[in-house]
Amino acid sequence: MKATLIRLNRVLATLTLLLAPTITYAMSGMDMSSGGHGKSTSSLSQSMGDPINTSDPEMELTYSADGNTVMFVSGRQGSIPSPGVPYSFDIWMAHKVNGKWQAPIHLGPGIDPTVGPNINTSAWELEPSLSGDGNVIYFTRYQPGNLSTGDLYVTQKVNGVWQPAKNWNDVPELPHINTPTGEEHCPIIASESLIYFNYQQPGVTQDSDIWKVEKKDGVWQKPQSLGPRINSPYRDHMHWTGLSKDGNSLIVTSTRPDMGSRGGHDMWISYKNQKGEWQEPLNLGDTINTAGEDMCWAFSPDGKKMHGSGGPLGSYNHDVMWLNKDDIPLLKNFDPIGPPPNLLAK
């Protein structure tokens, strides 16, 4: 009976999506509200505080391998304006000195290329991550206000100097997964031969789904979906370090409204069964999830803390939050991978 109800709910949800008008202005489940910060209910997460958070939106924080550098997304003063939309999202970097985070650096025009790359534009730059050796930054670029248009980009430091960003499809070492339509964003680079990535393509995916691409005999193969158990009719995606080292557990951000959802985007976990098949995700619970938006959580290099963003339902007005991984019952035995490898290293 339970399986029948789940299948019925999926059919109804799919019909709803098919009959609904196409929305391309913003992420599914998110509007362009410019209201204040705050969460609709409480969890154990705490704000990263100043200087990472401001009165403007901050989200999607990731660490360097040594834990002394963070990259994150912000719409704070100094970001490049995105015409026609109320938010301007750019990538910022901050360093820890004597245990304190210093003023974040805007990775935009005028930056010293020995300090960081000039990658910010009037488009939206989101989802940054620094490779384990510190010589590559992976990120996604979107048309402003339209999170159905993402393409993956990469910038490399050569002889101490950051180079101009390149589309993934223009880099021989990387799989060609960007498309002229739809969205490709925020991969988890499991190894030099396995990448999970988020994919939205009209007529191919339901909304944003999770896919993988593998390299065999030195050649990147055709990408494949992780299947209908892990991918719902709603927005399903994952973030940089949300894979266990054994490859059998995956942290998922999803807007699915059933199966224990607290509302908006929630954080979930999916496991592989003995056949290697991904199973339907389990909600990570009230320790991390609220009735608002809880999105894109990643792990600190030591695997002991999680950092993500939280904010009111249907809003981009997020702060970067953190909590102890072991405070989440389903994550006590989760051993996350670290920062992504440098796939451009010769």
C-alpha positions as CSV (number, residue, x, y, z in Angstrom):
1,M,0.0,0.0,0.0
2,K,2.8,2.5,0.9
3,A,4.6,1.8,-2.3
4,T,1.4,2.3,-4.3
5,L,0.8,5.7,-2.6
6,I,4.3,6.8,-3.3
7,R,3.9,5.9,-7.0
8,L,0.5,7.7,-7.1
9,N,2.0,10.8,-5.5
10,R,4.8,10.8,-8.1
11,V,2.3,10.5,-11.0
12,L,0.2,13.4,-9.6
13,A,3.3,15.5,-9.0
14,T,4.5,14.8,-12.6
15,L,1.1,15.7,-14.0
16,T,1.1,19.0,-12.0
17,L,4.5,19.9,-13.4
18,L,3.4,19.1,-17.0
19,L,0.3,21.2,-16.7
20,A,2.0,24.1,-14.9
21,P,3.3,27.1,-16.8
22,T,7.1,27.1,-17.4
23,I,8.9,29.2,-14.9
24,T,12.5,30.2,-15.8
25,Y,13.0,33.4,-13.8
26,A,14.2,31.7,-10.7
27,M,14.9,28.4,-9.0
28,S,11.9,26.1,-8.5
29,G,10.5,26.8,-5.1
30,M,12.3,30.2,-4.8
31,D,11.0,33.7,-5.6
32,M,12.9,36.9,-5.9
33,S,11.8,38.4,-2.6
34,S,14.1,41.0,-1.1
35,G,12.8,40.7,2.4
36,G,14.9,40.4,5.6
37,H,16.9,37.5,6.9
38,G,15.7,35.0,9.4
39,K,14.3,31.4,9.5
40,S,10.7,30.4,10.0
41,T,11.7,27.8,12.6
42,S,14.8,27.0,14.6
43,S,17.4,24.2,14.1
44,L,20.7,23.7,15.8
45,S,22.5,25.6,13.1
46,Q,24.3,28.8,14.0
47,S,25.4,31.8,11.9
48,M,29.0,32.2,10.7
49,G,28.7,35.8,11.7
50,D,30.7,38.8,10.6
51,P,32.6,39.2,8.3
52,I,31.2,36.2,6.3
53,N,27.6,37.2,6.8
54,T,26.1,40.7,6.1
55,S,22.6,42.1,5.7
56,D,22.8,40.9,2.1
57,P,22.5,37.3,1.0
58,E,25.4,34.9,1.6
59,M,25.4,31.2,0.8
60,E,27.3,28.1,-0.6
61,L,30.5,28.2,1.5
62,T,33.3,25.8,0.9
63,Y,36.8,25.4,2.4
64,S,40.3,25.0,1.2
65,A,42.1,21.8,2.2
66,D,43.8,23.4,5.2
67,G,40.7,25.1,6.4
68,N,42.2,28.6,6.3
69,T,40.4,29.8,3.2
70,V,36.8,29.9,2.3
71,M,34.9,30.7,-0.9
72,F,31.3,31.6,-0.8
73,V,28.6,33.5,-2.7
74,S,27.4,37.0,-1.7
75,G,25.3,39.8,-2.9
76,R,27.0,42.3,-0.6
77,Q,28.2,45.8,-1.5
78,G,31.0,45.5,-4.1
79,S,29.3,42.8,-6.1
80,I,28.8,43.6,-9.8
81,P,25.2,44.6,-10.5
82,S,23.0,42.3,-12.4
83,P,20.6,44.4,-14.5
84,G,16.9,43.7,-14.3
85,V,16.9,41.6,-11.1
86,P,17.0,42.5,-7.4
87,Y,20.0,40.3,-6.6
88,S,23.6,40.4,-7.7
89,F,25.5,37.2,-6.9
90,D,29.3,37.0,-7.0
91,I,32.0,34.8,-5.6
92,W,34.1,36.0,-2.6
93,M,37.1,34.6,-0.8
94,A,38.2,35.1,2.8
95,H,41.3,34.0,4.7
96,K,41.7,33.1,8.4
97,V,44.6,34.8,10.1
98,N,45.4,34.1,13.8
99,G,42.1,32.3,14.1
100,K,40.0,35.2,12.7
101,W,38.4,35.6,9.3
102,Q,39.6,38.6,7.4
103,A,37.6,40.9,5.2
104,P,36.4,38.9,2.2
105,I,38.0,39.6,-1.2
106,H,35.8,40.1,-4.3
107,L,37.0,37.9,-7.2
108,G,36.3,40.5,-9.8
109,P,37.9,43.3,-12.0
110,G,41.0,44.9,-10.5
111,I,42.1,41.9,-8.4
112,D,45.8,41.0,-8.4
113,P,45.9,37.7,-10.3
114,T,48.4,36.4,-7.8
115,V,45.8,36.8,-5.1
116,G,42.7,35.5,-6.9
117,P,41.1,35.2,-10.3
118,N,38.9,37.8,-12.0
119,I,35.8,35.6,-12.5
120,N,32.8,37.7,-11.5
121,T,30.7,39.4,-14.1
122,S,27.2,40.9,-14.3
123,A,26.0,37.3,-14.6
124,W,25.5,35.2,-11.5
125,E,28.5,33.3,-10.4
126,L,27.6,30.6,-7.8
127,E,28.8,27.4,-6.2
128,P,32.5,27.9,-6.0
129,S,35.0,25.3,-4.8
130,L,38.8,25.3,-4.5
131,S,40.7,22.1,-5.5
132,G,42.6,20.3,-2.8
133,D,46.0,21.6,-4.1
134,G,44.6,25.2,-4.2
135,N,45.4,25.6,-7.9
136,V,41.9,25.3,-9.5
137,I,38.5,26.9,-8.8
138,Y,35.4,25.3,-10.1
139,F,32.1,27.3,-10.3
140,T,28.9,27.8,-12.1
141,R,27.7,30.8,-14.1
142,Y,24.0,31.6,-14.7
143,Q,22.0,34.2,-16.6
144,P,20.9,36.7,-13.8
145,G,17.6,35.5,-12.3
146,N,17.4,32.3,-14.2
147,L,18.7,29.2,-12.4
148,S,17.8,27.0,-15.4
149,T,20.8,28.3,-17.4
150,G,23.9,27.2,-15.5
151,D,27.1,26.2,-17.1
152,L,30.2,24.8,-15.3
153,Y,33.4,26.9,-15.5
154,V,37.0,26.4,-14.2
155,T,39.9,28.7,-13.6
156,Q,43.5,27.6,-13.0
157,K,46.5,29.0,-11.3
158,V,49.6,28.6,-13.4
159,N,53.1,29.6,-12.0
160,G,51.3,31.5,-9.2
161,V,49.0,33.5,-11.5
162,W,45.3,32.9,-11.9
163,Q,44.2,32.5,-15.6
164,P,40.9,33.6,-17.2
165,A,38.0,31.3,-16.6
166,K,37.1,28.7,-19.2
167,N,33.9,26.8,-19.9
168,W,34.3,23.1,-19.0
169,N,33.6,22.1,-22.5
170,D,36.8,24.0,-23.6
171,V,39.1,22.1,-21.3
172,P,40.3,18.7,-22.7
173,E,40.7,17.1,-19.3
174,L,37.0,17.7,-18.3
175,P,33.9,15.9,-19.6
176,H,31.7,17.8,-22.0
177,I,28.6,18.1,-20.0
178,N,27.5,21.7,-20.6
179,T,24.7,22.1,-23.0
180,P,23.3,25.1,-25.0
181,T,20.0,24.7,-23.1
182,G,19.1,23.7,-19.5
183,E,21.4,23.8,-16.5
184,E,24.5,22.0,-15.3
185,H,25.8,22.9,-11.9
186,C,27.9,22.1,-8.8
187,P,29.5,18.7,-9.4
188,I,30.9,16.3,-6.8
189,I,34.2,15.1,-8.2
190,A,34.4,11.7,-6.6
191,S,37.6,10.8,-8.4
192,E,39.6,11.5,-11.6
193,S,37.2,9.1,-13.3
194,L,33.8,9.7,-11.7
195,I,31.9,12.9,-11.4
196,Y,28.3,13.4,-10.1
197,F,26.6,16.6,-11.3
198,N,23.3,18.4,-11.2
199,Y,21.4,18.5,-14.5
200,Q,18.3,20.2,-15.7
201,Q,17.3,19.7,-19.4
202,P,13.8,20.2,-20.9
203,G,12.4,16.9,-22.1
204,V,15.1,14.9,-20.4
205,T,15.0,15.6,-16.6
206,Q,12.0,16.3,-14.4
207,D,13.5,19.4,-12.8
208,S,17.1,19.5,-11.6
209,D,18.2,15.8,-11.3
210,I,21.4,14.2,-10.2
211,W,23.5,12.5,-12.9
212,K,26.9,11.0,-13.1
213,V,29.6,10.8,-15.8
214,E,32.5,8.2,-15.8
215,K,35.8,7.9,-17.5
216,K,36.6,4.5,-19.0
217,D,39.8,3.6,-20.8
218,G,40.7,7.3,-20.7
219,V,37.5,8.5,-22.3
220,W,34.6,10.3,-20.6
221,Q,31.4,8.3,-21.3
222,K,27.9,9.5,-21.9
223,P,26.3,10.9,-18.6
224,Q,23.7,8.8,-16.9
225,S,20.9,9.7,-14.4
226,L,21.0,8.2,-10.9
227,G,17.5,7.1,-11.5
228,P,13.9,7.6,-10.2
229,R,14.5,6.7,-6.6
230,I,17.0,9.5,-5.9
231,N,15.5,11.9,-8.5
232,S,12.0,13.1,-7.7
233,P,9.7,15.2,-9.9
234,Y,11.0,18.2,-7.9
235,R,14.4,19.9,-7.6
236,D,17.1,17.4,-6.5
237,H,20.7,18.4,-6.4
238,M,23.9,18.0,-4.3
239,H,26.9,20.1,-3.2
240,W,30.6,19.8,-3.3
241,T,31.6,17.4,-0.4
242,G,28.3,15.6,0.1
243,L,29.6,12.2,-0.8
244,S,31.0,9.6,1.6
245,K,34.5,8.3,1.1
246,D,33.2,4.8,0.4
247,G,30.9,6.2,-2.3
248,N,27.8,4.6,-0.7
249,S,26.1,7.7,0.8
250,L,25.1,10.9,-0.8
251,I,23.8,14.2,0.7
252,V,20.9,15.6,-1.4
253,T,19.2,19.0,-1.4
254,S,15.6,18.6,-2.5
255,T,12.3,20.4,-2.6
256,R,10.3,17.2,-2.6
257,P,7.2,17.9,-0.4
258,D,6.6,14.4,0.9
259,M,8.5,11.7,2.8
260,G,9.2,13.9,5.8
261,S,9.8,17.2,4.2
262,R,9.9,20.2,6.6
263,G,9.2,22.6,3.8
264,G,11.1,24.4,1.1
265,H,14.5,23.0,0.4
266,D,15.6,20.4,2.8
267,M,18.7,18.3,3.3
268,W,18.4,14.5,2.7
269,I,20.6,11.4,2.5
270,S,20.5,8.6,0.1
271,Y,22.2,5.2,0.4
272,K,23.2,2.5,-2.1
273,N,21.8,-0.9,-1.5
274,Q,23.8,-4.2,-1.9
275,K,23.2,-4.1,-5.6
276,G,24.8,-0.6,-5.9
277,E,21.4,1.1,-6.5
278,W,20.6,4.5,-5.0
279,Q,17.6,4.4,-2.7
280,E,15.0,7.0,-1.9
281,P,16.5,9.7,0.3
282,L,15.8,10.1,4.0
283,N,15.2,13.6,5.5
284,L,18.0,14.6,7.8
285,G,15.5,15.9,10.4
286,D,14.9,19.0,12.5
287,T,18.5,19.4,13.6
288,I,19.3,20.9,10.2
289,N,16.0,21.4,8.3
290,T,13.4,24.0,8.9
291,A,10.2,25.2,7.3
292,G,12.3,27.7,5.4
293,E,15.1,27.1,2.9
294,D,18.0,24.9,3.9
295,M,20.4,24.4,1.0
296,C,23.7,23.3,-0.3
297,W,25.5,22.2,2.9
298,A,29.1,21.1,2.6
299,F,31.6,19.7,5.1
300,S,34.7,21.3,6.7
301,P,38.0,19.6,5.7
302,D,38.1,17.6,8.9
303,G,34.6,16.3,8.3
304,K,33.4,17.5,11.7
305,K,31.2,20.5,10.8
306,M,28.7,21.3,8.0
307,H,28.2,24.7,6.5
308,G,25.3,25.7,4.4
309,S,22.7,28.4,4.0
310,G,19.3,29.0,5.5
311,G,16.7,31.6,5.1
312,P,12.9,32.3,4.9
313,L,10.7,30.1,2.6
314,G,10.8,31.3,-1.0
315,S,13.7,33.8,-0.5
316,Y,17.3,34.1,-1.5
317,N,18.0,36.1,1.7
318,H,20.2,33.5,3.3
319,D,23.0,33.5,5.8
320,V,25.9,31.0,6.0
321,M,25.1,28.7,8.9
322,W,27.1,25.9,10.5
323,L,26.5,22.9,12.9
324,N,28.4,19.9,14.2
325,K,28.0,16.9,11.9
326,D,27.5,14.5,14.8
327,D,24.4,16.5,16.0
328,I,22.6,15.0,13.0
329,P,21.8,11.4,13.9
330,L,21.9,10.1,10.3
331,L,25.3,11.6,9.7
332,K,27.2,10.3,12.8
333,N,28.8,7.5,10.7
334,F,29.1,9.6,7.5
335,D,32.7,10.2,6.5
336,P,32.7,12.8,3.7
337,I,35.2,13.3,0.9
338,G,37.4,16.4,1.1
339,P,37.9,19.2,-1.4
340,P,37.8,18.2,-5.1
341,P,40.9,17.0,-6.9
342,N,42.6,19.2,-9.5
343,L,41.5,17.5,-12.7
344,L,43.7,19.8,-14.8
345,A,47.0,18.8,-13.1
346,K,49.5,17.4,-15.5
